[in-house]
Amino acid sequence: MAWTQADLDAINAAIATGAKRVRFQTHEVEYQSMTDLLRARDLIKAEVEGATAGCGPIFTVYCGGY
């Protein structure tokens, strides 16, 4: 499943209110603890931010020769 910014927003809203049940796209998940919720948030955040991280310039360095 590809995570979206909307999924990250949903899990952040749940964390802010103390809820352990979150609806993502087409399914709902109930986490057992806030620790599990925070861990899931970190994974989703890494994927969402990683999807946009590769959009910068690419530089190539040549050292001698052709």
N, C-alpha and C positions, 0 to 999 in steps of 0.2 A: 504494500500500500504506500503510495506516495503521499507524504504529509504536505499540508498547505498552510499558508499563513492563517487561514480561518481556523484550522485545527489548533494551531499554537495559541490563537486568541481565546478559543474555547477553554483550553486547559488552564491558561492564565486566569481567566474569569473564575473557574472553579477553585483554583488555589486562593484567589482573593477573597472568596466567600466562605471557604472552608468546606466546600462540597467535595465528595469523593466520587460522584457520578458525573461522567462527561459524555456528551453526544458528539461523535465525530462522523462527518459525512453521512454514512448510511447505517451506523451502528452506535450502540451505547456501551460504555465501559464503566464498571464500578471498581475503584481501586480499594485495596484493603487498608492502606494507610497513607498519610500525607507524604511519607518518604517515597512510596511507590509512585505517587502522583508527581512528585518533584523529579524523580528519576525519568519518568516518561516524558515530562516536559523538556528535560535536558536533551533527550534523544530526538524529540521532534524539532526542537530549536536548532540542533546541530544539522539536521537534514535540511530544514528550511533555509538556514543561513548558508549552508554548503552549496545549495542549488544556485545561489546568486553570487557566491564567492568567485566563481570562475569567469566572471564577465569583465575582468580588467584587462589591461594591455599585456601583451606577451613580448618580451625582449629576448633577442638572441645575441650572444657574444661569440665572435670568431677570433681565435688567437693564431695568427700566422697561416701561411699557405692559402690554397684556394679551396 
